[in-house]
């Protein structure tokens, strides 16, 4: 049986993950909504398919969009994700309220965004490749905790093309 293992939403006018992935994978019911039995069964089947997809997805690529906000809780629901590419967007930060927790993630590409620091990814303990080149990383001290946490797994790290200073 064949499973979908990759999702590519590149070169779209996407600005927020909630516009696509968030809406697709978080089916919130409105208050007072009434469903016929057939609509209810269709919705349940749809939800089961989406949950199955989340449990089998290996790679997500969202590149060359206007994405500026990262929906970390939605990303964290992809428990089998190994590759995440969010390059060439307009991301300014990884939200500080929630840690990116993807235990199977081995590859993360955040290159060519507007990130000023990398944090909240240290729980991705199996990460081997991290690309953050072409961002606005200004201080190495904000990234050092992440790098220390990932020191046993990280094999390839690219922080080039950033205005990083190693001393204050």
C-alpha positions, 0 to 999 in steps of 0.5 A, spaced: 500 500 500 502 506 498 502 512 503 503 520 502 510 521 505 511 528 502 507 535 502 510 541 498 506 547 498 512 551 495 511 558 491 504 559 493 501 566 496 501 563 503 502 567 509 500 563 515 501 556 516 494 556 519 491 558 512 493 551 509 496 546 514 492 549 520 486 549 517 487 542 514 489 539 520 485 542 525 478 541 524 474 545 529 467 545 530 463 552 530 458 553 536 451 551 534 453 547 528 448 542 526 450 536 522 446 531 518 448 524 519 451 523 512 455 530 513 457 527 520 460 521 517 463 525 511 467 529 516 469 523 521 472 520 515 475 526 513 478 527 520 481 520 520 484 520 513 488 527 516 490 524 522 493 518 518 496 523 514 499 526 520 502 520 522 505 518 516 508 524 513 516 524 512 517 531 509 514 538 508 517 543 504 514 550 504 519 555 500 518 561 496 512 563 500 510 569 504 510 565 510 511 569 516 508 565 522 510 558 524 504 554 527 508 550 532 503 546 535 500 544 528 508 542 526 508 538 532 502 534 530 507 531 525 510 525 529 514 522 524 516 528 520 524 527 518 525 533 513 522 540 514 524 545 509 521 552 510 527 556 506 526 562 502 520 565 506 519 571 511 519 568 518 522 572 523 522 568 529 520 561 532 515 562 537 517 562 544 511 560 547 512 553 544 518 548 543 518 545 536 518 538 538 519 533 532 523 527 535 524 524 528 526 530 525 533 529 522 533 535 517 531 542 518 532 548 513 530 555 515 535 558 510 533 565 507 528 568 512 529 573 517 530 570 523 534 573 528 535 567 533 534 560 533 531 557 539 526 552 541 528 547 537 533 544 542 528 538 543 529 535 536 534 531 539 535 527 532 537 533 528 543 532 523 542 537 518 541 545 520 541 550 515 540 557 517 544 561 512 542 568 510 538 570 516 539 576 520 542 572 526 546 577 530 548 574 536 552 567 537 550 567 544 542 566 543 544 560 538 549 556 543 544 553 547 541 550 541 547 548 539 549 545 545 543 541 546 544 538 539 551 537 539 550 529 539 546 529 533 548 535 529 553 533 523 552 539 518 550 546 520 550 552 516 550 559 519 553 563 513 551 569 510 548 572 517 551 578 521 553 574 527 558 577 532 561 572 537 563 577 542 559 583 545 
